């Protein structure tokens, strides 16, 4: 029973083939037959040229031929030697060997290499159709599986990026969040952490509404980036807090304190403009801040938080954590 060409073409018409045959007459005649089934058919006159074309095709296209069909007995390099070299380059390479040999030694060697099938000489058309159908179907199924896995890997990577952004990025400001801040300072040295609290921000939210509050937070984030991005990174903390992680290899502690104090002073006269639905007009709101700074080698974030609470308790704009001041002891007593 003859194989229907249409069944073969459903799989073969999208494939690219390398055909290797040293006999000019057989090569030209068989290429004509293969051209009816495959998208492209490149030819080589022996195993050496076949391997060269195989490698060149891979270099140019970043992929291998879908199928290699080759004679076995050829000058310079046999089909088996060529197939072994190709399999070294691509372990999944599909290869059909076309030969008049039926000796067990040839078959064992070819099978050991991993060739997909054999065609006898002279080529029998029905035999050709059967093996082409079987192998081209397997090739297309493998390519579909590979495409599926690549798409799956892409989607997983994309989802991982989204999850990372979700867990490490503040949804409102786009700054790193508390998790990102903790990850940043973990194991870091030569850094200073400044925590910045927006005073009475809860009351602003209560009076003007969360839309106004969010607008102020966005403006504050932009201002902090403009001021501190050159010497470190800016993070959004919980609710009404921000954090600056300064790299002390880029700026000295004295310079950081000078910059932080200048920023605090500028906030005394700065007004933040925003629109409010409640009043249906643009309003200007001052924001006052309190800051706590630490450059301690251990528990740097906790110590910056201690300094921040000490600043609030003393109604100061900035407090720098110091073991000499026994701030930690005073902080602990507040919770007794």
C-alpha positions as CSV (number, residue, x, y, z in Angstrom):
1,X,0.0,0.0,0.0
2,X,1.5,3.3,-1.1
3,X,1.9,6.1,1.5
4,X,-0.1,9.2,0.7
5,X,2.2,12.1,-0.2
6,X,0.0,14.6,1.6
7,X,0.5,12.8,4.9
8,X,4.3,13.2,4.5
9,X,4.0,16.8,3.4
10,X,2.1,17.8,6.5
11,X,5.4,17.3,8.4
12,X,8.2,17.5,5.8
13,X,7.3,20.7,4.0
14,X,8.7,22.8,6.8
15,X,12.0,21.0,7.2
16,X,15.5,21.8,5.9
17,X,17.6,18.9,4.7
18,X,21.2,18.2,3.9
19,X,21.7,15.4,1.3
20,X,25.2,13.8,0.9
21,X,25.9,11.6,-2.1
22,X,29.1,11.2,-4.1
23,X,27.5,9.8,-7.2
24,X,26.5,12.7,-9.4
25,X,23.6,11.0,-11.2
26,X,22.1,9.6,-8.1
27,X,22.6,12.8,-6.2
28,X,20.9,15.0,-8.9
29,X,18.0,12.5,-9.4
30,X,17.4,12.0,-5.7
31,X,17.6,15.7,-4.9
32,X,14.8,16.3,-7.3
33,X,12.6,13.8,-5.4
34,X,13.6,15.3,-2.0
35,X,12.7,18.8,-3.3
36,X,9.1,17.8,-3.6
37,X,8.9,17.0,0.1
38,X,11.2,19.4,1.9
39,X,11.4,23.2,2.2
40,X,15.1,23.3,1.3
41,X,17.6,20.6,0.1
42,X,21.3,21.4,0.3
43,X,23.7,18.9,-1.2
44,X,27.3,17.8,-0.6
45,X,29.5,15.4,-2.7
46,X,31.1,13.5,0.2
47,X,31.3,13.3,3.9
48,X,34.0,15.9,4.4
49,X,32.0,18.5,2.4
50,X,28.8,17.4,4.2
51,X,30.3,18.1,7.6
52,X,31.6,21.5,6.4
53,X,28.2,22.5,5.2
54,X,26.6,21.2,8.4
55,X,28.9,23.3,10.5
56,X,28.5,26.4,8.3
57,X,24.7,26.0,8.3
58,X,24.7,25.9,12.1
59,X,26.9,28.9,12.4
60,X,24.8,31.0,10.0
61,X,21.4,29.9,11.3
62,X,22.1,29.2,15.0
63,X,20.4,25.8,14.5
64,X,21.2,22.5,12.6
65,X,19.6,20.9,9.6
66,X,16.4,19.2,10.5
67,X,17.5,16.1,8.7
68,X,20.7,14.7,7.1
69,X,20.4,12.0,4.5
70,X,23.7,10.4,3.4
71,X,25.4,7.6,1.6
72,X,27.8,5.5,3.6
73,X,30.6,4.7,1.2
74,X,32.2,8.0,0.0
75,X,35.7,9.4,-0.5
76,X,37.6,11.5,2.0
77,X,35.1,10.8,4.8
78,X,32.5,8.0,5.0
79,X,28.8,8.6,5.9
80,X,29.4,6.9,9.3
81,X,32.4,9.1,10.2
82,X,30.5,12.2,9.1
83,X,27.4,11.1,11.1
84,X,29.5,10.5,14.2
85,X,31.0,14.0,13.9
86,X,27.6,15.6,13.4
87,X,26.2,13.7,16.5
88,X,29.1,15.1,18.5
89,X,27.9,18.6,17.5
90,X,24.2,17.9,18.0
91,X,23.2,14.8,19.9
92,X,19.6,15.2,18.7
93,X,20.5,15.3,15.0
94,X,18.2,13.2,12.8
95,X,20.1,11.1,10.2
96,X,19.1,8.6,7.6
97,X,21.8,6.5,5.9
98,X,21.3,5.4,2.3
99,X,23.4,2.3,1.5
100,X,23.7,-0.9,-0.5
101,X,25.5,-2.5,2.5
102,X,23.6,-4.9,4.6
103,X,26.5,-6.3,6.6
104,X,25.9,-6.5,10.3
105,X,29.1,-4.5,11.1
106,X,27.8,-1.4,9.2
107,X,24.4,-1.6,10.8
108,X,25.9,-2.0,14.3
109,X,28.2,0.9,13.9
110,X,25.4,3.1,12.5
111,X,23.0,2.1,15.3
112,X,25.7,2.8,17.9
113,X,26.1,6.3,16.5
114,X,22.4,6.9,16.8
115,X,21.1,7.2,13.3
116,X,17.4,7.3,12.9
117,X,16.9,5.0,9.9
118,X,18.2,3.3,6.7
119,X,17.4,3.5,3.1
120,X,18.5,0.7,0.7
121,X,20.1,1.3,-2.7
122,X,18.6,1.6,-5.2
123,X,15.9,3.7,-3.5
124,X,12.4,2.1,-3.4
125,X,9.8,4.9,-3.5
126,X,7.4,3.2,-1.1
127,X,10.1,2.5,1.3
128,X,11.3,6.1,1.0
129,X,7.8,7.4,1.7
130,X,7.4,5.2,4.8
131,X,10.6,6.2,6.4
132,X,10.2,9.9,5.5
133,X,6.7,9.9,7.1
134,X,8.0,8.2,10.2
135,X,11.1,10.3,10.7
136,X,9.7,13.7,9.7
137,X,6.7,13.2,12.0
138,X,9.1,12.5,14.9
139,X,11.2,15.6,14.0
140,X,8.2,17.9,13.9
141,X,6.8,16.5,17.2
142,X,10.2,17.0,18.8
143,X,10.4,20.6,17.5
144,X,6.9,21.3,18.8
145,X,7.9,20.0,22.2
146,X,11.1,22.1,22.2
147,X,9.1,25.2,21.2
148,X,6.6,24.4,24.0
149,X,9.3,24.0,26.6
150,X,11.1,27.3,25.5
151,X,7.8,29.1,25.7
152,X,7.1,27.6,29.0
153,X,10.6,28.6,30.3
154,X,10.0,32.1,29.0
155,X,6.6,32.4,30.7
156,X,8.1,31.0,34.0
157,X,11.0,33.5,33.8
158,X,8.5,36.3,33.0
159,X,6.3,35.3,35.9
160,X,9.3,35.1,38.2
161,X,10.3,38.6,37.2
162,X,6.7,39.8,38.0
163,X,6.8,38.0,41.4
164,X,10.2,39.4,42.2
165,X,8.9,42.9,41.3
166,X,5.8,42.2,43.5
167,X,7.8,41.1,46.5
168,X,10.7,43.6,46.1
169,X,9.1,46.7,44.6
170,X,6.8,49.2,46.2
171,X,3.6,49.3,44.1
172,X,3.1,53.0,44.5
173,X,6.5,54.6,44.0
174,X,8.4,51.8,42.1
175,X,11.1,52.0,44.7
176,X,12.5,48.9,46.4
177,X,10.3,47.9,49.4
178,X,11.2,46.6,52.9
179,X,12.1,43.2,51.6
180,X,14.4,44.7,49.0
181,X,15.9,46.9,51.7
182,X,16.6,43.9,53.9
183,X,18.1,42.0,51.0
184,X,20.3,45.0,50.2
185,X,21.9,45.5,53.6
186,X,22.3,41.8,54.3
187,X,26.0,41.1,54.5
188,X,26.9,44.6,53.3
189,X,29.6,46.6,54.9
190,X,30.7,50.3,54.5
191,X,27.2,51.5,54.2
192,X,25.0,53.9,56.2
193,X,21.2,53.6,56.5
194,X,19.1,56.7,57.0
195,X,15.4,56.2,57.9
196,X,13.1,59.2,57.0
197,X,9.7,59.5,58.6
198,X,7.0,61.9,57.3
199,X,5.7,63.6,60.4
200,X,1.9,63.5,61.0
201,X,1.4,61.9,57.6
202,X,-1.6,59.9,59.0
203,X,-3.4,63.2,59.7
204,X,-2.7,64.3,56.1
205,X,-4.3,61.1,54.8
206,X,-7.2,61.5,57.2
207,X,-7.9,65.1,56.3
208,X,-7.2,65.3,52.5
209,X,-7.7,61.7,51.5
210,X,-5.5,58.9,50.3
211,X,-5.2,60.3,46.7
212,X,-3.5,63.4,48.1
213,X,-1.3,61.2,50.4
214,X,-0.2,59.1,47.5
215,X,0.6,62.1,45.4
216,X,2.8,63.4,48.2
217,X,4.6,60.1,48.6
218,X,5.3,60.0,44.9
219,X,6.7,63.5,45.0
220,X,8.8,62.7,48.1
221,X,10.2,59.6,46.3
222,X,11.2,61.7,43.3
223,X,12.9,64.3,45.6
224,X,14.8,61.6,47.5
225,X,16.0,60.1,44.2
226,X,17.1,63.5,43.0
227,X,19.0,64.1,46.2
228,X,20.5,60.8,47.1
229,X,20.6,58.5,44.0
230,X,24.2,59.5,43.2
231,X,25.5,58.2,46.6
232,X,23.2,55.2,47.2
233,X,19.8,53.7,46.8
234,X,16.3,54.9,47.9
235,X,13.7,52.5,49.4
236,X,10.0,52.9,50.5
237,X,9.5,51.6,54.0
238,X,6.3,50.9,55.8
239,X,3.5,53.5,55.4
240,X,5.1,56.9,55.9
241,X,8.8,56.0,55.9
242,X,11.6,56.0,53.4
243,X,15.2,54.7,53.6
244,X,18.5,55.8,52.1
245,X,21.3,53.2,51.9
246,X,24.4,55.2,51.2
247,X,27.6,53.6,50.0
248,X,30.4,54.9,52.2
249,X,32.9,54.2,49.4
250,X,31.2,56.9,47.4
251,X,30.7,59.4,50.2
252,X,32.3,59.9,53.6
253,X,30.1,59.8,56.7
254,X,30.8,63.5,57.3
255,X,29.7,64.4,53.7
256,X,26.6,62.2,54.2
257,X,25.7,64.0,57.4
258,X,26.2,67.4,55.6
259,X,24.0,66.3,52.7
260,X,21.3,64.9,55.1
261,X,21.2,68.0,57.2
262,X,21.0,70.2,54.1
263,X,18.0,68.1,52.9
264,X,16.3,68.4,56.3
265,X,16.8,72.1,56.3
266,X,15.4,72.4,52.7
267,X,12.2,70.5,53.8
268,X,11.4,73.3,56.3
269,X,10.5,75.7,53.5
270,X,9.4,73.3,50.8
271,X,5.8,73.0,49.8
272,X,4.3,70.1,47.9
273,X,1.6,71.0,45.4
274,X,-1.2,68.5,44.6
275,X,-4.9,68.5,43.6
276,X,-7.6,67.4,45.9
277,X,-11.0,66.1,44.9
278,X,-12.5,67.2,48.1
279,X,-11.6,70.9,47.6
280,X,-11.5,70.7,43.8
281,X,-8.4,72.9,43.6
282,X,-4.6,72.7,43.8
283,X,-3.2,73.0,47.3
284,X,0.3,73.3,48.7
285,X,1.2,71.1,51.7
286,X,4.4,71.2,53.8
287,X,6.0,68.0,54.9
288,X,8.1,67.8,58.0
289,X,10.5,64.9,58.4
290,X,12.4,63.1,61.2
291,X,15.5,61.1,60.5
292,X,17.6,58.4,62.1
293,X,21.0,57.4,60.8
294,X,23.3,54.4,61.5
295,X,26.5,53.1,60.0
296,X,27.0,50.4,62.6
297,X,28.5,47.1,61.3
298,X,25.8,45.0,63.1
299,X,22.0,45.5,63.2
300,X,22.3,48.6,61.1
301,X,18.6,48.8,60.2
302,X,17.5,48.2,63.8
303,X,20.0,50.8,65.0
304,X,18.8,53.4,62.4
305,X,15.2,52.7,63.7
306,X,16.4,53.3,67.2
307,X,17.9,56.6,66.2
308,X,14.7,57.5,64.4
309,X,12.6,56.9,67.5
310,X,15.1,58.8,69.6
311,X,14.8,61.7,67.2
312,X,11.0,61.6,67.5
313,X,11.1,61.4,71.3
314,X,13.4,64.4,71.5
315,X,11.7,66.3,68.7
316,X,14.9,66.5,66.7
317,X,15.3,66.5,62.9
318,X,18.2,64.0,62.9
319,X,19.8,61.6,65.4
320,X,22.8,59.5,64.5
321,X,23.0,56.1,66.3
322,X,25.8,55.9,68.8
323,X,26.7,53.2,71.3
324,X,28.2,55.9,73.5
325,X,24.8,57.6,73.9
326,X,23.3,54.3,75.0
327,X,20.3,54.9,72.7
328,X,19.6,51.2,72.5
329,X,19.1,50.9,76.2
330,X,16.8,53.9,76.3
331,X,14.8,52.5,73.4
332,X,14.3,49.2,75.1
333,X,13.0,50.9,78.2
334,X,10.2,52.5,76.2
335,X,8.7,49.0,75.8
336,X,8.9,47.8,79.4
